[in-house]
Amino acid sequence: MSHVEEYEILDKRAREFLAEAKEALEHGRYDLACFFAEQAAQLYLKAILLKLAGEYPRTYQIRTLLSRLAELLPDEKRRQIVEFMRSNRARLSELEDVYIMARYSTKSYTREDAEDLVRLVVDIINMVEELVRE
């Protein structure tokens, strides 16, 4: 499978997870909304890294993926990602925790949690799309 094909698959899956996150949120399935949002962010960032660098780190940590992306961009765009990460540090940490917590723990997410994390993922995708647009 070529990098282009893999990119297209990951990008499509990311967008489908985001759509599922929004639907789960609308139907009061907050744990699933949070989990799907995390998956959307993770797969989207991996798709972009694959497109730009031909590979991506084998990690689920959103901040690691964003940091790797920042390394690939010119200084001004790099600074935007670094500032986004700084401004959203706690939210990004919460998003990363969802990877484990929504599946393996008894933690329950609220509507406010789900709304915030879905919004965060939309912000990540919008920011990255703008930064990598040519």
C-alpha positions as CSV (number, residue, x, y, z in Angstrom):
1,M,0.0,0.0,0.0
2,S,1.4,3.4,-0.9
3,H,1.7,6.3,1.5
4,V,-1.0,8.2,-0.4
5,E,-3.4,5.3,0.0
6,E,-2.6,4.9,3.7
7,Y,-3.0,8.7,4.1
8,E,-6.4,8.6,2.4
9,I,-7.6,5.7,4.6
10,L,-6.4,7.4,7.9
11,D,-7.9,10.7,6.9
12,K,-11.2,9.1,6.0
13,R,-11.3,7.2,9.3
14,A,-10.4,10.3,11.3
15,R,-13.3,12.2,9.7
16,E,-15.7,9.2,10.3
17,F,-14.6,9.1,14.0
18,L,-15.3,12.8,14.3
19,A,-18.8,12.4,12.8
20,E,-19.4,9.5,15.2
21,A,-18.2,11.6,18.1
22,K,-20.7,14.4,17.2
23,E,-23.5,11.8,16.8
24,A,-22.7,10.2,20.1
25,L,-22.7,13.6,21.8
26,E,-26.1,14.4,20.3
27,H,-27.5,11.1,21.7
28,G,-26.0,11.5,25.2
29,R,-23.3,8.8,24.8
30,Y,-20.6,11.0,26.3
31,D,-18.0,8.3,26.9
32,L,-18.2,7.2,23.3
33,A,-18.2,10.8,22.1
34,C,-14.9,11.4,24.0
35,F,-13.3,8.2,22.8
36,F,-14.3,8.8,19.2
37,A,-13.0,12.4,19.4
38,E,-9.7,11.2,20.6
39,Q,-9.5,8.6,17.8
40,A,-10.3,11.3,15.2
41,A,-7.5,13.5,16.4
42,Q,-5.0,10.7,16.6
43,L,-5.8,9.3,13.2
44,Y,-6.0,12.8,11.6
45,L,-2.5,13.8,12.9
46,K,-1.0,10.5,11.8
47,A,-2.5,11.0,8.3
48,I,-1.0,14.4,8.1
49,L,2.4,13.2,9.3
50,L,2.3,10.4,6.8
51,K,1.5,12.9,4.0
52,L,4.3,15.3,5.0
53,A,7.0,13.0,6.3
54,G,6.1,9.5,4.9
55,E,5.8,8.1,8.5
56,Y,4.4,8.8,11.9
57,P,5.3,7.9,15.5
58,R,3.6,4.7,16.7
59,T,2.0,6.4,19.7
60,Y,-1.5,7.5,20.8
61,Q,-0.2,10.7,22.5
62,I,-1.7,13.7,20.7
63,R,0.9,16.1,22.1
64,T,3.7,13.9,20.7
65,L,2.0,13.9,17.3
66,L,1.5,17.6,17.4
67,S,5.2,18.1,18.4
68,R,6.4,16.0,15.5
69,L,4.2,18.0,13.1
70,A,5.6,21.2,14.5
71,E,9.1,19.9,13.7
72,L,8.2,19.6,10.1
73,L,6.9,23.1,9.6
74,P,8.5,26.5,9.1
75,D,9.2,28.6,12.2
76,E,6.0,30.7,12.2
77,K,3.7,27.7,11.7
78,R,5.7,25.8,14.3
79,R,5.1,28.6,16.8
80,Q,1.4,28.4,16.2
81,I,1.3,24.7,17.1
82,V,3.6,25.3,20.2
83,E,1.3,28.1,21.3
84,F,-1.8,26.0,20.7
85,M,-0.3,23.2,22.8
86,R,0.7,25.6,25.6
87,S,-2.8,27.2,25.7
88,N,-4.6,23.9,25.6
89,R,-2.2,21.8,27.8
90,A,-4.8,20.5,30.2
91,R,-7.4,19.8,27.5
92,L,-4.8,17.9,25.4
93,S,-3.8,15.9,28.4
94,E,-7.5,15.1,29.1
95,L,-7.9,14.1,25.4
96,E,-4.9,11.7,25.7
97,D,-6.3,10.2,28.9
98,V,-9.5,9.3,27.0
99,Y,-7.6,6.7,25.0
100,I,-7.3,4.5,28.1
101,M,-9.9,5.8,30.5
102,A,-13.0,5.6,28.2
103,R,-12.2,1.9,27.5
104,Y,-10.6,0.5,30.6
105,S,-11.8,2.5,33.6
106,T,-15.0,3.3,35.4
107,K,-14.6,7.0,34.7
108,S,-17.7,8.5,33.2
109,Y,-17.6,11.6,31.0
110,T,-20.2,14.4,31.2
111,R,-21.9,16.3,28.5
112,E,-19.5,19.2,29.2
113,D,-16.5,17.0,28.9
114,A,-17.7,15.6,25.6
115,E,-18.6,19.0,24.2
116,D,-15.2,20.4,25.2
117,L,-13.2,17.4,23.7
118,V,-15.1,17.3,20.5
119,R,-14.6,21.1,20.1
120,L,-10.9,20.6,20.9
121,V,-10.5,18.0,18.1
122,V,-12.4,20.3,15.6
123,D,-10.0,23.1,16.6
124,I,-6.9,20.8,16.1
125,I,-8.1,19.7,12.7
126,N,-9.0,23.2,11.6
127,M,-5.7,24.6,12.8
128,V,-3.6,21.8,11.1
129,E,-5.6,22.1,7.8
130,E,-4.8,25.8,7.7
131,L,-1.1,25.3,8.6
132,V,-0.5,22.6,5.9
133,R,-2.6,24.2,3.2
134,E,-0.3,25.1,0.3
